[in-house]
Amino acid sequence: MTTTSSSTSIPADNDPRNPPNNISTSSSLVHPDLASERASLSFSPLSITHFLDGAPTITSRRRLLESWIIHDPTGIFNNDGNNYLHRTERHTRALAKFVRLVELCRAAGIGAPTPPTAAAAAGGGAAAAIAGGTASLEGELISTPEFLTLISAISDDPLPTSLHWVMFVPNILTLCDPDQQSTWLPLCRDWKMIGCYAQTELGHGSNIRALETTATFVKECDGGAKGGEWVIHSPTLTSTKFWPGTLGKTANHAMVIAQLIDGDGISRGIHNFLVPLRSMDDHTLLPGVTTGDIGPKIGYNNMDNGFAKFDNVRIPRRNMAMRFAYVDEEGRYSKVEGSSSDAANKVAYITMMQVRAYIIHSSNEALAMACTIAIRYSIVRRQGYNADENAETKRANNAPNEFQVLDYRQQQYRLLPLLAASYAIFFTGKHVLSRLKDIEHQLISGASTITKVVVSDIHATTSALKSYCTTFTADGIEDCRKACGGHGFLVCSGLVELSNTYLQSCTVEGDNQMLPQQVIKVLLKLVGAVQSGKDAALRDYEVTDMKYLIKPLKELMKNSASGTLPTKSTFAFPSSINNNAGSNEFMNVSTLLSAFQYRSACLLLDVAIQLQFSTGTAQQAWNDALLAMARASRAHASYLLLRDFANGLDAERRKGSPASCLGPNELAVLSQCLVLLALYWMDQFLEDFLQIQCLLPSHVPHLRQSLLNVLTELRPSAVGLCDARDFSDFRLQSALGRYDGNVYPAIMEAAMRDPLNKESDESGVGLGYNESLKKLIVGGVGEYHGKNSTGLSGTMSRL
């Protein structure tokens, strides 16, 4: 059970957003423009905060944990100097931060409780926890919400140890048998064993079947250790493991993905092997292992993304993950009784997809942070003379007479849909994570049958969402930076590092340009099932995210001419819309969802028709359809995001007060976000809706007028929707996004922290003057002495 020691206890009401930390509770010390925005809100940002956290008590607990980091007496968590540190210093400092975090957790008694059912069933200990079906040992940190909250609160690039809990331990839990878990998990819990996940190679990434690292079984009689052993080997340069986080200098073990060659010399495909890299006594590399850091990157530079090469490294037979497959002492390969390759593949799939789901969910926070910075700054920043009838009065009273930047329509169009999207991604990320956990539990416990259709569906869902959400978020963060004008180019804006750190999400766990192919492969099977006309073929799809496509696909196949492109939608906005009153069609959530539903079905059917009637080879047809696949995958993802947003709000409405943290006013403003996002995406991808004739050209002015109307409605709520995300100034690390709005003093303070200013002498002479610049200004090396100058002239003439 989690407890709090006196050494880390801070009053719960000492919120990091309040003095003496960042800001003042007195509105006189908050920028008047921000104070005015907050005073005029029609809803409670704190109520939305409670909803996002899960409950008011959880909000209080999170704020308390954040205050531990902000007020830690060691000062190790201070990030003020990050921008001026070399990545080597940042890496070592990040390691020190993590060690201090673990110390705080242990001092506070944070850790998973003893699983009572498991202990009774198996007599206690690690085996008991595993037998009871729980994923946590007593005292385990990484499974607790407090640990994850503290990790976020550190507000630095991902810590060098991150892959230990993101990939390494989950692989042990899902792919290793109970005996293996009882051996390794206690070492992981006590931080003796720190691991990473080593799949990607220098020459191969997404195509895991082509991985070259080998794991060859050697029998005892052939020179292997007692009971046989594995030889892990990197046969080529391109087989070098390259890119895995935590691998370079931090991890002492790796879950290595390699081609299994059994005792009979038969290749059995890729499997997981736990390979020791470094001594757990002194961290020295073990024989045959070569690892290192891959070097500076655009961002993520706390992390030691690494390379590893294995030169006939020998590991015990039992270091192969053996929950679903087994190799005996003679090297005979078999499936574990009661399991199948299908089950193993499903569990491995789910483990990988959980990482994608976390990436999807974390996108909402990264995008919300960027929006918070840009929107607060757009309230404080004024530009453009306001020549209204009160201009002279304002000038006489020394009142602001420039427009707030957020009052410009193009700024609203740039920022408010991004803010709305951050909430949409929150709802979808929450839904996907919950669904994956449920599927994983059913697979591991055997409580019910999980069909291939269900696993394929969640694979398509996470692939489509990961591709779309991370692309949208990366572009959105950059748009927020640009929306801050020149000051957005400053590193102290917080947006530069936020962008650089986030960019890796577009490539890691599946490149965003490749994932749509995997999405469409799954969705095309649904097209085939619908085309078969057999209800039995569609039965498994009733519990999937693809279900929404069945009805429109049936209609489209019935009504469209065979092989005709593009597919025409059987749903369309009324052709009679010709006045502002008719624009209400564009404000109806149900109507908007139908438009996105039919868009997705039409674009998917277009792909199927293009492939079916191609005159080239199957490979050429597939290649030619890739652009259409990307459009169909994007349409699928955007529908899921809007659907989950709408379903989430409907669920809160049904709960009502006090069961829901959201009251009518909060639901109203979030509903405006939903409508705005749908209209924005409809405008952004207008050609899709015109192509399928869901919209007519005559509809476009009404669509755009509706979009303007929602921007007008949502504009007064923008600051409150940012405040509801409850980011402290410590987390934002932004001079522009401060809660108090005092951005200009903060910019100057950040400038004065630069070593170029701090290390000047008392007279203001800067670095480099005496060594170089003095020679130019005082020494005369740049003086012109006419055409007869001597010295280098002879050399120049020879050139």
N, C-alpha and C positions, 0 to 999 in steps of 0.2 A: 504494500500500500504506500502511496506517495505521502510523504510528510515533509515538513519544512523546518529546518534547523534555524536557530537564532542567528547563526553566522550569515545566512543569506536572506533573512526575513526583512521585508520592507513593508510599511503600511500599504494595504491594498488600494487605498484611495490616492496613493501617490502615483498617479498616472503619468507615464513619460511624456504625454502631450502637455502636461501642466507644470507650473513652476515647482521646484526651482530648476527644471530640466530645460525646456525649450521656450515656452511661451508664457504669457501672462493671462490670468483669468480676467484681468481688467481690459475691457474693450478699448480703453484709451491707449493701450500699448500694442494693440493689434491694428494693422493698417485699416483706416476707416472704410475703404472700399470692400475689404473682406468682411469687416464687422457688419456693414450694411447688408451684404449678401446673406449672411447667416441670420441676421435679425428678421429677414423677410421670408424665410423658408416656410412652406406650407406643411412640412412633414418633419419627423424627428430622425436625423441621421443616426442617433444612437440606437434607435429601434432597428434600423437596418443593420447596424453593426452587430447587435445581439443576434439577429437572424443569421448573418454570415458566420458568426462564431458558433451558433447553436443554442445559446442561452445567455442571459445576463451574467450568470455565475461564471460561465466560461470566458466571457469578455474580461471580467475582473481578474480571473486567474491568468489569462494571457498577458494582461497589462502588468501584473505583478512580476511574471517571469521576464518580460521585457525589461523591467526596471532593474532586475538583477544584473543584466548585461550592461545597461547604461551606467549604473552606479557601482560596478565592481571596483573595489579599492585598488586592484593591481593596475588598472588602466590599460590592460592588454587589449581590451575590445575597442579602444578609441580608434576611429578610422580617419581622423582629420588629416593624417599625413600619407594616406594611401596613394594619392596621386603622384607623390614625389619619391616613391620607393621603387627600387629595381625589383623585378619579379622574383629574384632569389630571396630578397628580404621579405617580400610579401608571402612567399611560400613558407618560409621558416616561421614568420609571425603567425600565419594561419594555423600552423601546427601547434604553436603555443596557445592560440585561442581555443583550439579544440581540447587540448589537455586541460586547460582551465575550466572549460565547460563541463568536462567529465568530473573534475573535482567538485564543482558546484552541485552537480546532480547527486553525487555520492554523499556530499555533506548534507544535502536536503532530504536524503532518503528516497529519491526518485528511483523507481524501478518497478518492473512488473510484479504483481503479487503472486503468492504461491497458488497454483491451480488446484483447488481442493478436490475436484472430481478425479483429476489425473493422479494426484498424490495417493488417494484412497485406492485407486485401481492398480497402481504399479509400485506402491511403496515409497514414493518420493523420489527426488533427484531428477536428473535430465531425462532419463527413460520414462519417468512418470509423466512429465509434461508432454512428451511426444506421444505416449500411449493414449493420453487423454484428448488428443486431437488439438491441443493448443499450440499456437505458434510462438509462445514465449516461455522462457525459463524464469524462475524467481530471480528478481534483481536485474533482469534484462532492461537496458536503457532504451534501445532503439525502437522498441515497440510502443513506447509511451507517448502520449500527446505532448507531455511537457518537454521531452527531448526535442521533438520536431519544432515546437514553438521556440525553444531556445536557439536552435540552429538558424531559424529564420531571423530571430532577433539580432543575431550577430551582424547581419547586414553587410556581409563581405562576399566576394566571389565564393562559389562553392568550395567547401573546405577540402583539403587533400585526402581526407579519410572518407569522403562521401560515398564512394562506390562500395564500401564495406557494407553499409546498411541498405543501399539502393539496389544492389545486384548480388553481392557475394552471399550474404546470409539468406536472402530469399531463395537462392538456388539450392543451398544446403537444405532448407526447409521443404522445398517442393520435390527435389530430385534425389535426395539421399535417403537411405533406409534408416530406421530407428536407431540401430547400433552406431551407424556413422554419425548421426545427429547427436547422440549422447556423448560421443567423443569430442566432436568439434564445436558444438554450440556453447558449452561452458567456456571454452578457450576464447570464442568470439565475444561472449558476454563480458569476460574479464579483460578484454583488449590485449590478450596475449597473442592471439591470432588476428591479424588485420588483413583483409583480403580484397581482391578486385575481380573483375569479370573479364577474361582475356579471350575475346572472340575475333575481333577485327584484325586483319593482317595487312602488311604493307601493300600486298597485291590484290586483296579481296575484302569487300565489305558486305554489301547486301546479299551477294550470292554465297550463302554459307555452305552450300554443298560443294563449292569449289575450294574450301579452305585446305591448306596444304600441310599444316602441322599434323604429325602422326603420333599415335600412341600404340606401340607394338608390344604384344604380350610375349614375354620370355618365360618358358617353363623352368622350374627348378632344375630339371635334368639337363637343360640346355645352357646352364650358367646363370639362371635367375636366382633371386633370393628364395628363401624357404616359402613354399606356397606359390611361387611365381611372382612376377612383377611386370610393371609397364616401363617401356622406354619412350620418353617424350622427346621428340626430335623435330628440329626445324631444318628441313632438307634443302631449302633454297633461300635466297635473300628475300624473295617476296613472301615467304612463309613466316617471316619475322612478325610477331605480334606487335601491332603499332596502333596507337591512339587510346587504348584503355586507360581510363582515369584511375588514379591511385597507384598505378603500376610502376611508374618511374623510380621513385625513391621511398615511397611510404609503405606499400604492402609487403608483408612477408610471406603471403600465400596468394595463389591465383586459382580461380576456377577456369581452367583452360579448356577450350573447345577444340577437339582434335578428331582426326579420322581414326577410328578404332580398327586395328588389325588383330584378329584373334590368334589363338595358339596354332591354328591350322593355316594361317596366312591369309585368311579371308577378310576382306574389308567389310565392316559392318556399319559404315556411315559415321556421322559425327556423334560424339558423346562427350560428357563432361568429366573432367579429371581434376582433382584437387592436388595442385602441385606446389610444394614448398619452394619459395624463392630465396629466402634469407633466414639466417639463424634467428631463433626467438631469444637467444641469449645476448648477442651483440650486433645483430642486424647485418652481418656480413653475408655477401652472396654465397650461395651454396654451389658446389662443384657443377660445372656444365651450364650454369645459368648466367646470362648476361642481360642486364636491364639498364635502362637510363631514361632520362627525360627527352621528349621529342623536340624541345625548344620553344621559343616564344610563339604565341598565337595572337590572333586579333583580340581575344578576351580570354576569360577563364584561366588567368595566369597564376592564381593560387594553386590550381590543380596541376599535379605532376602527371599529365598524360604521358604515357611511357611506351617504350618498346621492350620486347623480350625475345631473346633467341635461346633456344634449348639445344644443347649439344649432347645428345644421348643421356638425358637426365633420367635416372631410375627412381621410380616411386612404387610403394607397395600396391599389390593387387587390389586391396580394398580401398584405394584412393580413387577408384572409379565410382561415380555416382550410381548406386545400385538399387534405387527404389523400384525401377521398372525393368531394368535389364541386369543380367548377372553373368559374370565370367568365373568359372571355377578354377581350381588349382592346376588343371590340365589345359586351361585356356579355352574351354568349351563355352561358347556363347549361347545364352538362352534368355527368354523373357521370364520375368518373375511370375510365379503362379498367381493367377487372378488378375494379371495385368496384360497389356498388349502394347504393341508399338503405337497403336492408335491412342491409348491412354497416356503413354509417355509423351507423345507428340502434343496432345492437348494440354497437359500440364506445363510442358516447356513453352508452348504458345502463350498460355495464360501468364506465366512469369514474365515473358518478354512484353506482353501487352500491358501489364501493370505499370511497367516503366513508361510506356507510351502514354498511358492514362495519367500518370503523375505529370508528365510533360504538358499534356493538354490542360490539366487543372492548374498547373503553375502559371500557364500563360495568362490566366485571368488576373493574377496578382501583378505580373510584370507590366501588363498593359494598363492596369489601374494605377500603378505607380507613375508611369509616364504621363497618363492623363491628369493625375493630381498635380504634378509639377507644372504641366503646360497650362492647365485651366486656372490654377491659382495665379500664375504669372500673368495670364491674359486678363485677369481681373485688375491686377495692380498696375500693369503696364497700360499707359494711355498713348494714343497716337492719332493724329488727324484732328484738325480744328472743327469744333462743333458750332456751326453758325446758325443756331436756332434763335427764336425770339428772346430767349433769356441770356444770350451771350454777353451783353453789356452788363447785366446785373451780376452775372457770375464773375466777370472780370473785376467789377467794382468791389465785390466781396471776397476777392482773392480765392474763388472757388475753382475747382478743376473745370476746364472748358475744352478738354480733349475727350475723344471717344475711348472707352475701355475697349481693348483689342477684342475681347470676346463678344462685343456687340456687333462686330463686322460679320456679315453672313458667311463669308468664306471661312472665317475662323471657327464659327459654329459648325459648319459642314465638315471641317477637318477634324474637330475634336469631339463633339458630342456623340456622333455615332461610334467612335472608338470607346468612349466611356460606356455607352450602352452595350457594346460588344463584350466588354470586360465582365459585365453582369451575366450576359448570356453564356459565356464560357464557364463562369462559376457554376451555373445550374447544370450544364452538360457534363463538366468535369466531375461534379458530385455524383451525377447519375451513373456515369461510366465506371467510376471507381467502385461504387456500391454494387453494380451488376457484376463486375469482375470478381470481387470478393465472394459474392454468392456462388458464382460458377466454380471458382477455385475450391471453395468449401465442399461443394457437391462432388467435384471430381476426386478430391483427396479422401473424403469420408465414404464415398460410394453411396451416399444417401439417396441419390436418384440418378437416372441416366441423362447424361449430357450428350446430345446428338452432335454429329459433325456440322450440321446446319447451324446450330447455336454457336459453336466455337468459330465457325467460318464467319458468322454474322458479327460477332464481337471483334473479330480480326478486321473485318471490313470497316466497322464503325471506328475503331481506334486508328486505323490507317488513314481513313478519310479525314477524321478530325485532327489527327496529329499534323497531317500535311497542310490542311487549311488554317487551323488555329495558329500554328507557329509562323506560317508565312504572313498571315494577317497581323499577328502581334509584332513580328520583327519590323514589318513595314510601318505599322502603327506607331511604334516607339520612335522610329526615324521621322515620321510625320510630326510627332509631338516635338521632337528636337527642332525641326525646321520651323514649326509654328512659334517657337520662342525667339525667332529672329537671330541677330548676331550673338546675343548672350547664350543661346542654345548651343553655340559652338564651343563655349567654355566647358572645360571638364568639371568645374564646380557646379554646373547646372545639374549634375547627377544623371543626365540623360545619355552622355557619351559612354560611360562605363556600363550603364544599364543596357544600352544597345549592344555594345561589344560583347558583354557577357551572355546576352540572350541569343545572339546570332547562331551559336552552335546548335541550338534547338532545331533549326531547320535541316540539319544534316544528321545529327545523332539519332540512333534507333530508327533508321530508315530515311533515306534522302527524300525530301518532299516532292521531287520531280519523278521519283520512281514509285512511290507508294500508291498513286492512283491506279496503276496497273493491277496491283493486288486487290484494290477495292472492286474494280470492274470485273475481275475474274470471278469474284463471289457473286456480284449482282447479276452477271450474265446467267448464272445457274438458276436464279430466280426467274429470269426471263424465259428460260427453257421450261421451267416447271409450270409457269403460267400458260405457255404455248401448248403444253401437253394437254391442257384442259381437264386434268385429273385432280379432283379435290384432295386425294390422298397425297399427291406430290407436293401440295401446298400446306399440309397440316403442320409440319415442323416449323414453317415460317410464321405461324401465328404468334409465336412468343419472341420474335426477333425484331430488331430495329428496322428491318426491311419490309415489315408488314404493310407499312403505309403505301408501298409501291404496287401491291397486288391489285387493288381496285382500279387505279388509273391505267395500269398495264392491260388489264382485261378490256377496258373501254377502248384504249388506243388500238389494240390488236383487232378488235371487232370493227372499228370505224375507219381505220387508215388503209389506204391502198398498199398492197404488198410491195415492199421494196422501194417505196417513195420517200425521198428525203426533201426537206426536213419533216419530222413527224409533227402533225398539227394537234394541238391540245384540244381535248373535249371539254375543258373548263376554260372560260374566258370572262373577263370583266364585261359588264353590259355595254353594248355598243352605243347605247343612248346617253351615256355620260357626256353632258355638254354644258354643265353649269357647276358652280361651286357647291351647290347642295348635293349634287351627284358625287362629289369628291369624297363623301362619307364612305363610299365603297373602299377607299384606300385607308380608312381608319379602322376597319373591321378586322380583328385578329383572325377570325375564322376564315374570312375571304383571303387574307394575305397568306395564311398557311396553305390554303388550297392552291394558290398560284405557285408557291414554291414546291408543293407536292407534285403538281403536274409538270412543272419545269423539269424536275429531277427525272420523272418517268419518261418524258419525251426525249431528253438528251441521252438517257440510257438506251432507249429503243433505237435511237439514231446510231449508236455504236454497234448494236447488234445487227442492224440492217447493213451498215457499212462493211462489217466483217463477213456477213452472209453472202453479199452480192459482189464482193471483191473478185476481180479477175486474176489477181496475182497469186503468189504462193501464200500459204497461211502465215508464214513469218513476215512477208512483205505487207500483207493485209493488216496484221497486228501493228506493225511499225507505222503504217499510214494512219491508223486509228488512234495513235497515242494522244494527239491534241484533243480529239473528241473525248477520249477517256478522262483527260484532266478536267474538262468542262463538266462532265457527268459526275465525277468524284466531288468536285467543288459544290455542285448543286445538291448532292446527297448530304454533304457536311453542313451546308448552310440550312437545309431543312431541319436536320437533327438539332442544331443549335436553337433555332426558333421554336421548334416543338418542345424541347426540354425547358426553355424559358417560359413558354406559355403554360406547360403542365405544372411547373414549379409554382408559378403564381396561382394557378387554379387550386393546387393542393393547399396553399396557405389560406386562400379564401374559404375553402371548405372547413378548415380547422377553426377559423374565427378566433376572436379574443376570449380568454387570455391564452389559449393553446398556442396561437401563433404570435411571434414577436412583431409581425407586420400588421398595422392597422389599415383602415381604408385609405388614408392619405399616402402611406408608404406604398401600398399596392398600386395606387393610382399613378404615382410617379414612376414606378418600375414598369408599369404597363405602357407608359409613354416611351420609355426606353425600348421596349419590345417593338412597338409600332415604328419608332424612328429607325431602328436597325433594319427591319424588314423593308421599309421604303428606301433606305439608303442603299441596301444591296440590290434592290430592284432597279434603282437608278444607275448604280455602278455597272450592273450586268444587263443593261436594258436590251442589248441585242438578243440575249437568250429569250426573253419574254416576247419580243417582237417576232423572232424567228418562229416560235411555236404558235404564234397568234393568240396567246393568252392576253396580250395587250395589243391595241391598235395604235398607230401613230397619233390618232386623235386623243388617245388617253394620256399621252405624255405630259401635256401642260397641267392636267389635273393631278397627275402623280406628283409632279414637282411642286405644285401649289400646296398639296397635302404635306409634302416634306417640309416646306417652309413653315407651314402652320405648326407642325410638331416641334421644329427647332425653336419657334417662338414660345411655345408652351413649356419646353424643357429648359430653356435658357436660365430662368430664375432658380432652378433646382441644381444647377451644375456644381456649384461649390459644395452644397450639402451632400450630393451623391459622392463627391470626392472625400469629404470628411467622414462619410459613413464607412469608408474602407479602413479608417482608423490607423493610418500610417503615422508613426512618430517622425519627427525631424531626424532622429538618429537613423531610422531605417531609410528614409528618402535620401539622405546625404546630398541635399540639393540646396543651393543658395536661392534658387528661383521658386522652389516649391514649399517654402517655409509656411508653417501654419499661421504665423503672425503676419505674413506678407511683407516683412521688412527685408526685401530682397537686395536693395542697393547697398546698405551697410554690410550685408552678408557677402556680396560679391567683392567688395573692397577688402573685407577681412580675409577672404580666401586668397585674393591677390597678394596680400602682404605676407601670407604664409609661405609663398614660393621661395625656395632657397636663393633664387637670383636676387630677391629683395632682402631676405633675412641675413644673407652672408655678405652683404655690402659693408664697407667700413663706415665709420661714424660720419664721414663727409659725403657719403652716398656713392662713392666710387665702387663700381660693380666688378664682379668676377670677370677676368679676361682683359681688363683694361691694361694693367701693367705688363702682362705677358704679350699682348698683341695690339690692342687698339691704340695704345700710347705711341707705338712705332709709326702708326699712320698719321695721327693727329699732331704729335709733337716731334717725332723722329724724322718726318719728312720723306718717308719711303714712297709716298704717293705724289710727291711734287713733280711738276712738269718742268724740264730744263731745256726745252727746245729740241730741234731735230738733231743737234750735234751731241746729244747725251751719250755718255760712254757707259760701259758696263756690259749690259746684256745685248746691246745693239748688234754686235757681231753674231751672237748666237741666234738672234731673231732673223737676221738676214739669211743665215744658213737654213732656217726653217722655210 
